[in-house]
Each structure stands twice: as structure tokens, then as C-alpha cells.
């Protein structure tokens, strides 16, 4: 997989990137959902203004109603996450050790319980075209409920909104930090990133097109242009092994009510965190 990654430390920085490159006259390969398309959520100008304001979306924040959950079974003291360590046999070469002549020339993963664990969470903000704004709200609300419960249970939570799609071995990953581990929640920015379809279809696709137009150099341009030409790629198979917990590309499911959406997200969370370090 050949991947082009671009990271933003905030939603506002994401907006600055789009605004500055548009003002500079950067070309776009495809403007279908950047300038038109009712199914893309808020109009592009409005979505970009919200992004430049750091995701200030008060209307959406009012709709987010996280519920209280008991996730005490995911105890920090019992949460063992895999930590790489040198070994004679393992899953990938330890090049430095091999060159030094050490017999421990491989890496293996050893479950390691860590109190006060930093939990790095990725939410794929990509959605299939048939996903409605209401369904996006229900999923976003469920994710926020789970994250609140994990934080209440003593975990330091770092939240990233990720758009990560691929086509024929070429991948683009647009990664925006929504909440650092030491920061408090911003209800507006969380609602905008997790539950506004325009965040994907107006803003992240805009970034993809800017990269395809040359904003990040020739190699990144070729990769992004390939993804754009192939219908913005496929996010369903995105790998999130670089995160402790992830919520995948949004496709058909029981998203039509807040309760059924919460059931899905709680199950995904339990499956991932209870199985970490067991394989």
C-alpha cells in the first residue's frame, strides 16, 4: 500500500488549509460534491466557514445527547495492549538488531497492562452516499456516549477524525485531531466532525482534490488523483492498526435510531478493547 498522509492539529487548521489553497487558485479535479450536490450536507461556503471557526456548529451540538453508560468492565488495570519488544521470533524484522548481530532480530507483541492508559481513538468520517444526516447523528451520538464512558472510567482519550480511502494499492489518509488527551470536549467540533455529512463530503473531499491538484507535491498528487478518479476510493477496508480503538467507514446498518446505533458502537468497542493483546 502506497499511502499519502496529511495531518491537521485542529479543525480550524484544516479550514485554513482549504481556504489558503483555494485563494491561491489550486486546481480541483472534481467539484461535484464540493460546489453542488444536495446530499452533501450544508453548502460548501457554509461548511467551510464552520470549519474555519473550528467546527462551531451549535445546531448540531444541541442534537448530540450522549447517554450514560457503565463500561467499568473495561478496567484500566485489566486493559492489556500489545507492546512491541525484541525477540528471536516475531511478526517483522528488527533491522537494527540484525545489523548489530543480535539474536533478537525480530519484533513480537507482548500484552502489557498499563494504568492511566492513553487511548488513541479513530473515527472514520467516510460514509456511503445513502447514509442520511439523521443516521450520521445517531452514530456520532453513540460514539460520543462511549468515549464519555471511557473517559469517566479513567482513560485519557485522544480523538481523531480520519478520512482514509484507497484504490488499487494507493491510499490517502486525512487526519484531524478533534480532542487531545489533556483537553476538554468541544461539543460543537465533536458534533461537526462525527455527525455532519458535509465534514466528509464538502471538506475532506476538498482536501483530497487539493492534494490531487498538487498541493502536497508530485508523488502525493499522483496518489490522490488516482483515488479521486476511482470514485473517491474505498474506505471500507481501511486499516487502523495505528490506533487503539477505531470506528470504521459507515455503511448500511441499524442507524435509524439512537438506541440501535448505540448497540452497534458499544459492541464494536467491547470487541476491540477486550480482545487487545490476546492474539
Buried (B, 14 or more C-beta within 10 A) or exposed (E): EEBBBBEBEBBBBBBBBBBEBBEEEBEBBBEEBBEEBEEBBBBBEEBBBBBBBBBBBEEBBEBBEBBEBEBEEBEBEEBBBBEBEBBEEBEEEBEEBEEEEEEBBBBBBEEBEEEEBEBBBBBBBBBEEEBEBBBBBBBBBBBBBBBBBBBEBBBBBBBBBBBBBBBEEBBBBBBBBBBBEEEEBBBBBBBBBBBBBBBBBBBBBBBBBBBBBBBBEEEBBBBBBBBBEBEBBBBBEBEBEEBBBBBBBBEEEEBEEBEEBBEBBBEBBBEBBEEBBEE
